Amino acid sequence: MTLRLEGVSKAYGGTEVLRDVSLEVPRGTRLALVGASGSGKTTLLRLVAGFVDPDAGVISLGERRLSGDGRAVPTHRRGIGYVAQDGALFPHLSVARNIAFGLPRGSGRAARVRELLELASLHPDLADRMPHELSGGQQQRVALARALAQNPGVILLDEPFSALDTGLRSATRDAVVDVLERSGVTAVLVTHDQHEALSFGHQVGVLVGGRLVQSGDPMAVYDAPIDASVALFLGDALVVPARSDEKGVECGFGRLDVRHDLSGGASRVRAMVRPAQLRVAAATHGAAATLAPVANGTVVAVRPAGSTADLRLRVGTGEFEAELMYRVPQHRAAAFAPGTAVRVIVEGGVVLYAASGETATTGSVVTRVAAAG
Ligand SMILES: Nc1ncnc2c1ncn2[C@@H]1O[C@H](COP(=O)(O)OP(=O)(O)OP(=O)(O)O)[C@@H](O)[C@H]1O
């Protein structure tokens, strides 16, 4: 079913935790809500689940109003499935009984449990295991199967992968997305992991200080974040000082194309570049001659890190001087000793922001960069 929030606000003890949040998750689609710790993500899920009531605004599921205008449908009548961070399985019940919990007694119960095990890609032999006999990833899939058992109108997933280690985490995430896709249920995931948020579904929403500052198609939001802080939140980015005029934009990388101009027409701007847009070669390398147009730079430092090495590069001069990190495979690092002259190009144009009113960069500082190859 379609989940809708209109103008939802919530405060605790006078402190506003969510402010005027409106969003829509169309039936059968998935929304990932991402935000820093304390931005209000869990509170939003708790409002939808009915664990707490909003101070203002309306929450509805399909045609039903769940809260707003003094109404509050109790949690157990909302038709909502909730998967918590640790799965919250009943430790004293087997997998089958966890999944069947809440299903009406009767002949169809066992068949439904088998169906849900299959849906969650869990082997039927796991049905009689106890939760502590499962891996973390399996536990999360049981929790999902349990949440799906009653055909909820929407599934809420509150950082369900955060307790899993890296390998299991991505495998479980893929399995869960697959289950959600096949069951066709509307879903909302809360996460602070950018990769998870961008790969989960049809929409990503970014919460900053209780406000939904941007939402939409994940690639569109990644491509044109509304400001530098959202850009940095969704992935590695270089944000460098730049000047914009009718001829284009100039920064430490030289004159560049503009992909999205979100500067409001300012002349002093900042240009945002994703590391994957960069190509770097030592100036003496044959390939450097094919890089055009180029910016000249210098290797300032090299930091080996296992199979890769992080190069600290300086490009541009004066007001446009910028430092950036660029990651190369370890076996290529020898060509980039400190002091080496390099050529850098930026492919695909930049996103422009006004220089004032934002905090992500000052002068030549460039943050959180990790480029591949
Ligand atoms: N029951 C409560 N009483 C008082 N303050 C609360 C309560 N629940 C949450 N808060 C506050 O509301 C703010 C948002 O909390 P919330 O848990 O929604 O954030 P979050 O984005 O989910 O954070 P995290 O990623 O750390 O889980 C925090 O400042 C938190 O301290």
The ligand as a MOL file (V3000), in Angstrom:
LIG
                    3D

  0  0  0     0  0            999 V3000
M  V30 BEGIN CTAB
M  V30 COUNTS 31 33 0 0 0
M  V30 BEGIN ATOM
M  V30 1 N 11.9800 8.9430 23.5700 0
M  V30 2 C 12.7930 9.9810 23.4020 0
M  V30 3 N 12.8670 10.9570 24.3240 0
M  V30 4 C 13.6590 12.0270 24.1540 0
M  V30 5 N 14.4480 12.2260 23.0760 0
M  V30 6 C 14.4260 11.2910 22.1180 0
M  V30 7 C 13.6060 10.1220 22.2320 0
M  V30 8 N 13.7930 9.3750 21.1120 0
M  V30 9 C 14.6870 10.0380 20.3590 0
M  V30 10 N 15.0680 11.1810 20.9550 0
M  V30 11 C 16.0180 12.1740 20.4030 0
M  V30 12 O 15.5880 12.4880 19.1030 0
M  V30 13 C 16.6830 12.6680 18.2220 0
M  V30 14 C 16.5130 11.7620 17.0210 0
M  V30 15 O 16.6050 10.4140 17.4550 0
M  V30 16 P 16.4560 9.2030 16.4390 0
M  V30 17 O 16.6880 7.9520 17.2180 0
M  V30 18 O 15.1970 9.3340 15.6990 0
M  V30 19 O 17.6640 9.4850 15.4640 0
M  V30 20 P 18.3430 8.5200 14.3970 0
M  V30 21 O 18.5430 9.3540 13.1860 0
M  V30 22 O 17.5730 7.2740 14.2650 0
M  V30 23 O 19.7230 8.2430 15.1080 0
M  V30 24 P 20.6410 6.9120 15.1030 0
M  V30 25 O 21.1670 6.7830 13.7100 0
M  V30 26 O 21.7080 7.2490 16.0840 0
M  V30 27 O 19.7690 5.7780 15.5250 0
M  V30 28 C 17.9200 12.3790 19.0500 0
M  V30 29 O 18.4680 13.6090 19.4410 0
M  V30 30 C 17.4000 11.6060 20.2150 0
M  V30 31 O 18.2030 11.8120 21.3470 0
M  V30 END ATOM
M  V30 BEGIN BOND
M  V30 1 1 1 2
M  V30 2 1 2 3
M  V30 3 2 2 7
M  V30 4 2 3 4
M  V30 5 1 4 5
M  V30 6 2 5 6
M  V30 7 1 6 7
M  V30 8 1 6 10
M  V30 9 1 7 8
M  V30 10 2 8 9
M  V30 11 1 9 10
M  V30 12 1 10 11
M  V30 13 1 11 12
M  V30 14 1 11 30
M  V30 15 1 12 13
M  V30 16 1 13 14
M  V30 17 1 13 28
M  V30 18 1 14 15
M  V30 19 1 15 16
M  V30 20 2 16 17
M  V30 21 1 16 18
M  V30 22 1 16 19
M  V30 23 1 19 20
M  V30 24 2 20 21
M  V30 25 1 20 22
M  V30 26 1 20 23
M  V30 27 1 23 24
M  V30 28 2 24 25
M  V30 29 1 24 26
M  V30 30 1 24 27
M  V30 31 1 28 29
M  V30 32 1 28 30
M  V30 33 1 30 31
M  V30 END BOND
M  V30 END CTAB
M  END
